Amino acid sequence: MMLALLLAAATPGPREIPFDTTARAGLPAAAASFTAHGATHRCTGVRLADLAARAGLPAGEALRGEALRLLVVAEAKDGYRIAFTLAELDPSLGNKGVIVADRCDGAALPAAEGPLRLVVPGEARAARSLRGLTALRVVTLP
């Protein structure tokens, strides 16, 4: 509920983080696992933090002050949306290890789940491991 209120209060005009093939090219490969409905899945892709840094968002020592108000909102093709603070994604702060995955369990994602998904390792529920990724938007909390 609190996150929904914060998202509603976020300033208008979010910018996008590119995550197409070109944006992902050359970034270090990453792997992460998540468990949903009793099954554990191992996925590969690139770190969301690396995509954010490539898009020019603050990282490391530059992630302080006003930059700590930045959220990354991920949207799926079914309308599902979730959010992360930029701080929780950054390896020097939260180090959440979220990846934008194009393969899980050694195969390309099925059409219903892909072509890309977010994988959020270490969470008790896979509610933020979003499938069918369509947008990554950056918003600033007021």
Long-range contacts (C-beta under 8 A, 24 or more apart in sequence): 3-83, 6-71, 6-141, 7-71, 7-73, 7-81, 7-83, 7-139, 9-141, 9-142, 10-71, 10-139, 10-140, 10-141, 10-142, 11-139, 11-140, 11-141, 11-142, 14-73, 14-137, 14-138, 14-139, 15-137, 15-138, 16-55, 16-135, 16-136, 16-137, 16-138, 17-51, 17-52, 17-55, 17-57, 17-72, 17-136, 17-137, 17-138, 18-51, 18-54, 18-55, 18-136, 19-51, 19-100, 19-116, 19-133, 19-136, 23-51, 23-54, 23-55, 24-51, 24-100, 24-102, 27-51, 27-54, 30-97, 30-99, 31-99, 32-97, 32-98, 32-99, 32-101, 32-119, 32-120, 32-121, 33-119, 33-121, 34-119, 34-120, 34-121, 34-123, 34-126, 34-129, 35-126, 36-126, 36-129, 41-104, 41-105, 41-119, 42-104, 42-105, 43-99, 43-101, 43-103, 43-104, 43-105, 43-117, 43-119, 44-99, 44-101, 44-102, 44-103, 44-104, 45-99, 45-100, 45-101, 45-102, 45-103, 45-116, 45-119, 46-99, 46-100, 47-89, 47-97, 47-98, 47-99, 47-100, 48-72, 48-84, 48-89, 48-98, 48-99, 48-100, 48-118, 48-136, 49-89, 49-90, 49-91, 49-96, 49-98, 51-100, 51-136, 52-86, 52-89, 52-138, 55-138, 57-86, 57-138, 58-86, 59-90, 59-92, 60-90, 60-91, 60-92, 61-92, 63-87, 63-90, 63-92, 63-93, 66-140, 69-140, 69-141, 70-138, 70-139, 70-140, 70-141, 71-138, 71-139, 71-140, 71-141, 72-136, 72-137, 72-138, 73-135, 73-136, 73-137, 73-138, 73-139, 74-118, 74-130, 74-133, 74-135, 74-136, 75-133, 75-134, 75-135, 75-136, 75-137, 76-130, 76-131, 76-132, 76-133, 76-134, 77-132, 77-133, 77-134, 78-132, 80-130, 80-132, 82-118, 82-127, 82-128, 82-130, 84-128, 86-138, 96-120, 96-121, 96-122, 97-121, 97-122, 98-128, 100-133
